[in-house]
Amino acid sequence: MSDHATMTPRRAATRARLLDAARDVIAERGAGGATVEGIAERAGFTRGAFYSNYASLDELIVDVIREVGETRLAEVRTAAAQFSSHRGAEELTIDSVIEGGVRDFVHLLQPPMHEVLLQAELRLYALRHEGARAGYVTAVRETMTGVYEILETLFESVHAQLRPAPEITMDILQGFFDQGSVMSYLELGRVDPDAQVTRLRRLVDVIVDRTAAPSGAPGQ
């Protein structure tokens, strides 16, 4: 586990460069092409500098996985804030609010190719390297739990709720976002925003109950 809380600014800067280098190397060469030497060289450091910051390649990869998850969570928070801004006018209905939210969330379905490759390769790395598995699972669960809590609060604010249990909802959303991006690149060589809006709108219709009564209302 990385000791981020007690890290000096210089050490944090070194690790940030190693993380950036690792992301690039993994996306370009694949999980099998990621080596300590290759990542250190890309970052402009020696092998010794690498091991002064990380005990192993697995530890670095887990930090990359965690960073990717934190980035996704931040993107969801931003999209949720934009979603909420659609409620500024009282005449907005729940349908129009959700419609606006769908369009705000679609940018999450448009990662560049290198990000799609990176996420696929990180999953493969964790599958192939036992030392990275626990860290991968923990990072993904923390990210998806955070995403669920944001969405749950968001929908409750407009008197809607997510139909499936939290674990099922997160499985559905993770598969939707990840597989949707992969299939778009495989089929079209790019992401089609209009098609993604249509797909996400259909998914919302399935997983969101728009008729939920406000908390504390009769019958609750």
LINGIQUI-V567209 format. One record per pair of residues at least 6 apart in sequence whose ideal C-beta (glycine too) atoms are under 7 Angstrom apart, sorted by sequence separation. I is the first residue (numbers start at 0). J is the second residue. D is the distance in whole Angstrom. If there is no record, write none. Layout:
I,J,D + I,J,D
This chain:
39,45,6 + 53,59,5 + 85,91,6 + 125,131,5 + 154,160,6 + 183,189,7 + 212,218,6 + 39,46,5 + 124,131,6 + 125,132,5 + 154,161,6 + 161,168,5 + 183,190,5 + 212,219,6 + 24,32,7 + 25,33,5 + 163,171,7 + 183,191,6 + 24,33,5 + 39,48,6 + 36,46,6 + 39,49,4 + 86,96,6 + 125,135,4 + 151,161,6 + 180,190,7 + 35,46,6 + 38,49,7 + 85,96,5 + 150,161,7 + 21,33,7 + 24,37,5 + 24,38,5 + 35,49,5 + 85,99,4 + 85,100,7 + 179,195,7 + 21,38,5 + 24,41,6 + 82,99,7 + 20,38,5 + 23,41,6 + 82,100,4 + 147,165,5 + 179,198,6 + 17,38,6 + 20,41,4 + 35,56,5 + 82,103,5 + 147,168,6 + 20,42,4 + 81,103,4 + 147,169,5 + 33,56,7 + 146,169,7 + 17,42,5 + 78,103,5 + 16,42,4 + 78,104,5 + 143,169,4 + 146,172,7 + 16,43,7 + 175,202,6 + 78,106,7 + 78,107,6 + 143,173,6 + 17,49,7 + 75,107,7 + 74,107,6 + 13,48,7 + 17,52,6 + 171,206,6 + 14,52,5 + 21,59,6 + 168,206,6 + 13,52,6 + 21,60,7 + 22,63,6 + 10,52,7 + 17,59,6 + 21,63,5 + 163,206,6 + 18,62,6 + 162,206,6 + 18,63,6 + 161,206,6 + 162,207,7 + 161,207,6 + 162,208,5 + 18,66,6 + 159,207,5 + 160,208,5 + 159,208,6 + 159,209,5 + 67,118,7 + 160,211,4 + 159,211,6 + 154,207,6 + 158,211,6 + 67,121,7 + 158,212,7 + 158,213,5 + 64,121,5 + 63,121,7 + 118,177,7 + 155,214,7 + 1,62,5 + 60,121,7 + 96,157,5 + 60,124,6 + 93,157,5 + 93,158,7 + 115,180,5 + 93,159,6 + 115,181,6 + 108,176,6 + 107,176,6 + 115,184,6 + 61,131,6 + 64,134,6 + 68,138,5 + 72,142,5 + 79,149,5 + 83,153,7 + 110,180,6 + 57,128,6 + 60,131,5 + 64,135,5 + 68,139,6 + 71,142,6 + 75,146,5 + 82,153,6 + 86,157,7 + 108,179,5 + 108,180,6 + 112,184,6 + 57,130,4 + 61,134,3 + 65,138,5 + 68,141,7 + 72,145,5 + 76,149,6 + 57,131,5 + 61,135,7 + 64,138,5 + 68,142,3 + 72,146,6 + 75,149,6 + 79,153,5 + 55,130,7 + 109,190,4 + 108,190,7 + 109,192,6 + 26,113,4 + 105,192,6 + 108,195,4 + 26,116,5 + 30,120,4 + 105,195,5 + 26,117,4 + 29,120,6 + 105,196,5 + 108,199,7 + 25,117,6 + 30,123,5 + 26,120,7 + 30,124,4 + 102,196,6 + 105,199,6 + 22,117,6 + 25,120,5 + 101,196,6 + 104,199,6 + 25,121,7 + 30,127,7 + 101,199,5 + 101,200,5 + 101,203,6 + 97,203,6 + 97,207,7 + 93,209,5
